[in-house]
Amino acid sequence: MTDRRPLLFTLAGVVATLVYFGAAEFIAGAFSATTAPLLILGQAIIPLTPTAMIKAAISIFGTNDKLALIITLVIVGAVVGGVIGRIGLRRRTLSFVLLIGLGILPVFLLLSTGGALLDSIPALGGVALGCGAYMGLIRLGDGRELRSEDSASTDRSADIDGRPGTDRRAFFGLAAGLSAVGIAAIAAGQSASILARNAAGAVTKLVLPRPATSAPEIPAGADLDIGGLAPIMTPNDDFYRIDTALIPPSVDASSWSLHIHGMVEDEVTITMAELLDLPLEEHRVSLTCVSNQVGGDLVGNATWLGYPVRDLLKRAKPSADADMVLSTSDDGFTASTPLEVLTDDRASLLAVGMNGEPLPRDHGFPARLVVPGLYGFVSATKWVTELEVTRFTDKEAYWTKRGWATHGPVLVASRVDVPRAGDHASPNKDGQIITAGMAWAQHVGIAEVQVRIDNGDWHTAELSKELTTDTWRQWRCPFNNLEPGTHTVTVRAVDADGNVQISERRPAIPGSATGLHDRQFVVD
């Protein structure tokens, strides 16, 4: 008779790990989402992840990259648990020691970053329940319980190693049940953390003052109103989110402050109450992520309310030798921004509002930086708490240490939104196929968009009314008499300085992906 106990012990380790994660997630709901082992492990792994893997994750999963990390951690944890479970077949004590060690690893990570001992309760509770599940399953898997009724009636002989036959029906029933409960608890815990995060964001909202300088009304013609085309203003819930925080920091606005220091004559500290008393300004600015792939959606446009950073820096009187401002987030993230960009006449803001509301927690509540013309990795620090005036030769930021560029100016870019890839398009009443999309070149502005079908001539597209040079623009280009069949539409943009969008394909590292976006569609 084949000894199936190695398989059963392996499964027992897998199930124990799922129970551990699930129980810990459930218990963390009574404490804080940040005490869940999955989040502790994930937050510890993010800074250690190779840049190429981060880039690939953002490229594949986009704004779902953090969910993908959590799922990966569960899978890897289950695999490791299976290996530990298999060890228990011959070395029972060692397997328990390894399971306990694996389970309390997040506790050490938590305590090493200043967490309280009480915050270890979710992990310790998960360890106890996970080990209990493992113990129960290996007792069945080791044949110490009664065999299933059908097994007893058909085979009353001992296993090849002399042990009684395993009660496999009970084993698999218990394993399936515990796995289902563990996975459900993990899903529930993640959902609860999202709900808690959203609730916290709602509870901590500020009452924003009226802007001293309001953004102009959106002019007629700024939105071409074409189905499938991204709106000219991006709703907060749809605005992309890329950062290094699995759980956005929960910052109390009443105790928040911004400290400006470094190569300055006078250090400056400003509280939220002081910031809200200043004459705040509204500006419409598009932001884009350096990890955005050609034609990607990691770009959005919003109306931001804040105070000019140049006026804050003017109080501190930066040294003439300084050339960079290192901004620091509440979670430790840093970004390096050229000092000249923060002190010129562009709408660089210490922002507290987004589209008429206080900043959502996901987008930097209570304060963040918004800097036109630079990718977010060198400018758009969320949950910002410090501005250190320094030099590029003296300090490196989070992504600079990982091989990204130091300055990150936004390159002219465009994409096709309509028709979507694979769409079947029919000519309108005028016999036209409408193509449409977006183009941007922050702080320079879009002067022209050109579109072609297949390898034909470039056609000049109609542009929407420009909001500001710091925002994206929509474009529309009709084509007549396209033959039925598959076609490819390609777009390129030209900025106000005459720079034509780079056609050469290159990856995002170190300073932005380039290339022309195209889409295939079918004319019926």
C-alpha positions, 0 to 999 in steps of 0.5 A: 500500500502506498504511504500517502502520509507525505502528501497529507503532512504537506497539505496539513502545513498548507492549511495551517498557514491559511488558518494562520493568515486568516485568523490573524487578519480576523483578529487584526480587525479588532485592533488595526489593519496595520497589525495584520501579518500579511500587511506587515510582511508586505510593507517590509518586502516592498523596499527590498523588491528589485526595481525590475520586479516593481516595474513589472508588477506595476506594468502588469497589475497597475493600481492592483499591484498591492492586491497582487502582492498580498495574494503572492504572499499568501501563495508563497506562505502556503508553499513554505507551510507545505514544506514545513508540514512535510518536515513534520513527517519525520521531525515533528518537533522541528516542524512546530518550531518552524511554523511558530518561527514563521508565524512570529516573524511579523512580530519581530518586524513590527516591534523593530519598526516601533510597534507596540507589544499589544500589536502582536496579538493578531500574529500570536493568535494566528500562530496558536490557531494555525498550530492547532489546525496543523496538530489536528490534521497530522493526527489524522494524517498519521493514522492515529484516528479511526479509519473512514467507514468505507476504508474499514469495510474494505481494508483492515490491514495496516499501512506499509509502515505498520500504522493503522490506516489513515482516516482520509475522509475525515482528513480531507473534510477537515482540511477543506473546511479549514482552508475555506475558512482561512481563505474567507477570513483573509478576504474578509480581513482585506475587505474590512481594512479597505472599509476601515480605511475609507471610513477613517478617510471620511471621519478625518476630513477637514473643513476646507476654507474658500480659496483665495484664488479659484481655478477658472471655470471649465470652458465649453469645448474642454470636454469633447463628450465622446463615449469611451473617452476619459473625462477631462477631470478625473473623479477622486475615486478613479484617480490612479494610486501608485505608492509604496504603502500597502495601507495608507498612513492614518495621519491626524490633521490636528497634529500634522505639521510640515518641517522645512530644514536643511540648507536654509537660514531659518527652519520653518514648521507649519501646522494644519491650522496655520496652513488653512489660514493662508490664502490658498489657491486652486489649480488644475494640474495633471499628474502622471506616474513614471511607471505608466506604460505607453497608452497606460492609465496611470495619469489623471487630472484634478483641481488641487487646493493648496499653498504655493511651495515657493512661498513656504521656501521663501520663508526658510531662505534656501542657501544659494548652494542648494539645488534639491528639496528632499520631501519625506512622507509620514511612511518614510518615502522620499522624493528628490525635487529640483529646487528651481522647480519649486521656486519658479512661477509654476503651480507647485502646491502643498495641497490639502484639497482635491476636486473640491474635497479634502484629500482622500486618504489614498491620495495623501491626507492631510497634505501632499505635494503637487508639482506640474511638469515632473513625474510623481516619483520625484515630486508628488509626495503624499502624507508629506511631513518634511522638506529638506533643502539640500543637494543632489550630490548629498542626498538620494531619494527612495527611487533614485537609490533603485536606479531611477532618474534624479529629475524626472521631467514629464515627456510629451505623450498621448494615447488612443481611447476610442476605439478600444482594442478589438472593437468592432466599429461602424461608420456614423451617419456621415460615413466616418470612424471616430478616433479619440484620446488624450495627450499631455505635456505638463507645464509645456502644453499640447500644441498638436496631435497627429493620427494615422490609420495603418501606415498612411499619412498623419492627420491633424486631430481636433483638440479640446479647449485647453484648461492650462498648460499643466493639464492634459487635452482630449483629441478627436480625429474622424476617418472616412471610407475605411475599408471593412477589416482590421485596421491600426490607429496610431497617435503622436503629440507635439508640445508647445515647444515643438518637441514631437513625441518620441517614437522609439520604444524604451522601458520606464527605467530610468525616466519614462517609457516612450513610444507611440500608442496604437490600437487595432480595431475592426471596421464592419 
